[in-house]
Amino acid sequence: MTFQKHEKIVSEFVQARRIREKISFVRRDVEVEGTIFKILENSCIVEISQDDAKKIGAASNLTVVSHKKYKVFS
């Protein structure tokens, strides 16, 4: 028995994202700037500074951000 592969619809916004692209997002009322490290289906892994990681209570300088929660730098 085989299952048919489902086509996933990817938004134009997500298709346009690139590794090392600069973004900003707000977490715990702190605006954080970072760089996209890896792009996932519904979110991306973002590299942030150690100082920002401490401010937002992140365990490391890598954090996950939903595609709906960040803005891209121009």
Summary of the structure (lengths in Angstrom):
residues: 74
radius of gyration: 14.5
end to end distance: 48.6
largest distance: 52.1
contacts: 170
relative contact order: 0.24
helix: 19%
strand: 41%
